[in-house]
């Protein structure tokens, strides 16, 4: 039997997963910046900048959230009303 998850539960789970993903990417970008400052190697700075750009690309938009969570028509309507 499949358990039905409410819209709020889906959004909270999505938030938790997104925060963990962003934290790992941000940590890697910070480590790259520190490595650049220690070693003066531009490669680390380029990697850090690419990770920051990737973080910007991952930012949650309404369309991305709806696509990632595959809402039912009822959930889509509620999601549009809340936002």
N, C-alpha and C positions, 0 to 999 in steps of 0.2 A: 504494500500500500504506500503510495507517494504522499508525503506530508506537504500540504500547501503552506507556503511561506507568505506572510503578509508583505505589503509594499514597504512598510517601515523596517521590517526585519531584513528585507533584501537590500535596502539602502544602507542600513547600518553595517551589514556584512561587507558591502561594496566599499564603504568608507574605511573599515578596518583593514581590508586587503590593500586598498590604495595607499593608506598611510604607511604600511609596512614596505610596499614597493618604492614609494617616494623616499623613505628613510634610507633604504639600501643604496639607491642611486645618489642621494645627497651625500651620504657618507663616503661613497667612492669619489665623488667630485671634490669633497673637502680633502680627502687623502691625496688626491692628485694635485690639488693646489699647494698643500704642505710639501709634497715631494718636489714640486717646482721651486718653492722657496728654498728648500734645502740643497737641491742639486743644480739649480739654474739650468735645467733641461726643459726646453720649450715643449717637448713631447707630452710631458705631464700636464702642462697648461692647456694644450690642445684637447687632450682627453677630457679634462675637467670641463672645458667649454662645450664640448660635444655632449657630455652627460647633462649639462644644464639645459642645452637646447632640447635634448630628448625629454627631460622633465617638463619643459614647456609644451612639447608636443603631446605629452600624456595628460595634460590638465583635463579635468572632467568637464565636459560640456553636456548639455541636456541630451543632445543627439547621441553622444558616445555612451552615456549612462543607459539610455533606453536600448541601444544596440547591444551593449554588454550584458544587460540583465534580461533581455528578451521579455519585455512586459506583455501581459495580456491586454486586450483592448480596454478593459475596465481599469487596469493599473495605469495604462497610458493616460486615460482621462483624468484619473486622480492625480497623477504626477504633474500634468499640465496645470491643474487647478491649484496645486500647492506651490508651484513655482511661477 
